[in-house]
């Protein structure tokens, strides 16, 4: 008897590519509905085109949020196509948030090229972000089937959380590094859950909502996505200090140079350790760090346990995401692909 062939599960890059391919036509249509100027800036921000409109082949980003929306739909037992409208909406919101975030942070580059405000100007970039925001809501409001209203409610709540998280991130900049008013790791974790986790949670939950899944299923997927978002942000913070510039598109020690309050630094400062005290003295001056001082600060963060704390935090968040997915019955194939994405997202280098 000939043995049955072994079905191999798709790798995370294959899963992401499959989902991007399914979403891309609808995403292109949504962008083309914008004012031509906004559509040009959106295509640039999505990595499709250069600032002069020249197509950039193969540059699409990971598409994590798109994938979570489609996998959430499949996990709820529906075909992936039913989640495409949700995937388009969360991708538009993601790009909107990046455009505005770059303006607020003054970042001039992202992924080794100019940010939208640097390429087109601050005013035009703000308008493009607003247009993407509006397009995302309209996309969901026009979703076929009986679940569009519930999907819009979920997205609206997510947007409220996202801007609250961004507000706290900005307010952290004015708070001291040490003393009773210093930002604590638990406050940063709350901020990350709202600024980053809310949209990843929305993506996963939105797919289930559009599939007409029970509320418990959508809530479990949303919780898992939120935990993944906190882990994602923690790793982002690690890469902001120690990431390879060739991969991240930003200079090494970039966040330290900007005196940005990130999880590894805040965790290091809580240590009862000589390195933590030397780090605090260095940061309390409030003077932007040059290359030499930033390198020294990075060493102190690592010595005080900040880098180790990020890895621990990310792993704990992933474990909570897994437990959330155990709370409800999900389609095995989609569940396996979601579980496969969790460590892939955290182990990334850019």
N, C-alpha and C positions, 0 to 999 in steps of 0.2 A: 504494500500500500504506500502510495506517495504521501509523505507528511504534508500537512497543511502549512502554507507559508506563514512565517511569523510576522505579524503586523507591527511595524515599528512606529512608535509615537513620533510625531514631528518635533524637531528641535525648536527651541525658542525663536531663533532667527527665522526659521521657516514659518512658524505661527505668525510672527509679526508681519512677514512678507505677504502671507496669504490674506491677512486682514487688511493690510494697506491696499492690496490689489482690489479687494472687494469694495473698499470705501472710496478709493480715488475718483472714479467717475462722478459719484454724487458730490464729493467735495469740490471737484472742478466746477460742476454746475452751480453750486452755492456761491463760489467765488465769482463766477462770471455774472451773477445777478447783481453784484455790487456796482457802484459808480466806477467807471473805467480806471480812474486814478487810484481809488481804494483797492480795486482788484489787482492793479499792478503792484502795490505795496504789499498786499496779502500774499501774492505769488512769490514775491521776494522773501517775505518773512517765513513762508512755508518751505523755502529752499528750492522752489521750482525754477525760478528765474534769477538772473543777475539784475543789478540795479538798472541796467540799460535795456532790460527786457529779454536778453538772450537766455534761452532755456539752459538749465543746468541739469544734464542727464544724471539720473541715479541718485539725486540728492533729495531725499524725502524725510529724513529723520527716522526715529525708531517706530513711531506710531503706537506707543504703549497705550495711550488712552483709547485710541480707536480699537485696538485689540481687546481691551478689557470690556468695551461695550459689546462687541460681537461675541466674545466668549461668555459674557453674562447672559446674552440672549440664548446661546446654545446650551449653556448650563441649565437654563430654565426649561429646556426641552423644545425650543422653537428654532427654525432655520436662521442662520446668521443674517440673511437679508433683512429680517424684521428689525434688526438692531442697527442697520446702516444709518438711518436718520439720527439716531442717538450718537453714533460714532462721529458723524459730521458735526453735530452740535458741540460735543465736548472738544473736538479738535479746533473748531473756530474759537471757542472760549479760551482754550490753552494758548493759541497764538495771540489773541487779544491780550491776555495777561502777560505774556512775554514782552510784547511791544511796550506796554505801559510800565512794566517792571524795569526794563532797560532804561527808560526815560527817568524813572524815579531814582535808580541807582547810578545813573550817569555812565552806564557801561557802553563803550564804543564798539566793542566787538562781541560776537557770539558765533561759535563754531567757525572761527578763523576767517570771518568776514564782518563787514560793517553791520551794526544793528540798524533797524529801520529808521530811527530818528537821526542817526548819523548820516545815513544815505539820502534821506528825503527831507530832513528837518523835523523839529519837535512838533510843530503844529500839525503838519500833514500826518505824522505818525500817530498822534493822539486821535485824529479823525479816523484813520484806518482802523485803529483798535476799537473805536466806538462802532464803526460800521460792522466789524466782525462780531462784536457783542450783539448788536441788533439782529444780524443774520442768523446767529445761533438760536436766539429765541424764536425768530420767525420760522426757522427750519423745523423746530419741534412743534410749534403751534399748528403747522400745516401737515404734521405726520398723519398718514392714513390710519384708519382703525380707531377703536374706542379708547385708546390709552394715552392719547396725546396730552390731555389736560393733566393727568397724573405726572407725566414726564416733565411738563413745563413747571409744575409745582416743585418737583425734585430739583430741577436746574435752578429755579429761582432761589430756593433755600441754599443751594450750593454757592451761588454767586454772593449771597449775603455773607456766608462764612468766609469765602475767599477774600473779599475786601476787608473783612474784620482782621483776618490773619495778616494781610498786607499792611494794614494800619499799625498793628502791633510791631511788625518787623521794622517799620519806619520809626516808630516811637522808641524802640530799643536803642537806636543810634544816639539819642540824646541822654540815655541813662549811663551812669558810671560803670566802670568795670568791677569795682569793689565797693564794699560798704552795704548798708541796709537797703539802698535803692538799686543795687546791682541786679542785672537780669539773671535769674536762676535757671538751671537746666529744665525744670518742670514747666516754667513759663515758655521757654523756647519750644519745648515739645508741644505745648498747646498751640502755639503760633504755627508750627509746622503742620500740625494736624489740620488746621483750617486753611492755611495758605496753599499747601501742596496736597495734603491728604483728602481734602474735601472733593477736589475735582477727580482724583483717581477713584474715590469711593462712588462719586456720582456716575462715572463712566461704567463701572461694573454694575451698579444698581439700576442704571437707566436701561441697560439691555434687558434686564429681567422685567422691568416695568412695562416696556414696550411689548414684551412677549406675553403680557397678561399673567405673570407669575404671582403667586400668593405674596402678601406683604412680607411674611417672614423670610421668604427666599430673597426678595429684593434687599431687605434690611441686612441679611447675612452677607450678601455680596458687597453691599455698601461698606459694612464694617471691615471686611477683608481689604477692600481697596483703600480705606482710610489708613489702616495699619501699614499697608504697602507704601502709601504716600509718605508717612513719617520715616520709614526706612529709606525711601528714595531720597528724601531731603537730607538725612544724616549722611548718606554716601556722597551726595552733592557737596556737602560741607567739607567732607574729607578731601574730595577732588579739588575743591577751591583752594586748598592749602598745598596738597602733595600731588595733585594730578599732573600728568604729562602734558605740557603745553601743545605738543603735536596732536594730541587727542582731544583735549578739552577746548583748545582754541584760546586759552587765556594763560597769562604768564604764571609760572610757578609762584606759590605764596601770594597769589593775587588777593585773596580775601584778607590776609593779614596786613598787606600793604594798605588796604583801604580801612583798616581797623573795624572790619565788619564783625559783628557779634554772631558767631556760629557755634554749633554744638560742641565741636572738639575743644574750642578755646574756653567756652563757659564751663564745660566739664572739668577741664584741667585746672581752672581757677578755684574749684571747690576742693581740690586735694589739699590735705595737710602735709605739704611737701615743700622742701626748699625751692624746687624748680617752679612750683606754682607761685611762690612769693616773688621770685625773680621775674617771672612772667608778669605778675600784677604790677610790679614796679615799672616794668618796661612799657606796659600799656597805659598806665595811669598818667603818663606824661601828656597823652593826647596828641603827640606829634606823629604824623604819618611815617611809616617805616620805610627806610631805604632797603636796597637788596641785602646788605650785610645784616642789618637789624632784623629784617623779616626772616632771614635764614636762622638767626639766633632764636627768634620767637618760636618758629616752627619746631626747633629742637627742644625748647622748653615745654611746649604743648605736648610733644610726644613723651618727654621724660616724666611729665606730671600725669600721664595716663590718658590724655585727651583722645589720642588716636584709638587706643584700646577701647575707650568708652563708646566711641562711635560704632565700632564693630559689634560690641555687645548690644547696644541699643538697636541696631539694625536687625540683628539675629532675633532679639526678643520680639520686635515688631512683626517679623516674618512668622514667628511661631504663633503669635496671636491671630495673624491673618489666616493661618492654616486651621486653627481651632474654630474661627468664625465659619469657615467653609464646611466644617464637620457638623454644624448645627442643623443643617437642612439637607434633604435629598437633592442631589444635582446629577445631571447627565454625566456619566463616568468619563467619556472622552473629553468633554470640555473642561471638567474638573481637573483632569490630568494635565491639560495644557495650561490651565491657570496656575496649578501648583508648580509646573515646570518654569513658568515665567518668574516666580517669586525670587529664587536665588539668582537667576540670570540678571534681574534688575539690580540687585544689590552687589553682585560681583563685577559689574561693569567698570570700565576704565574711563568712560567719557559720557 
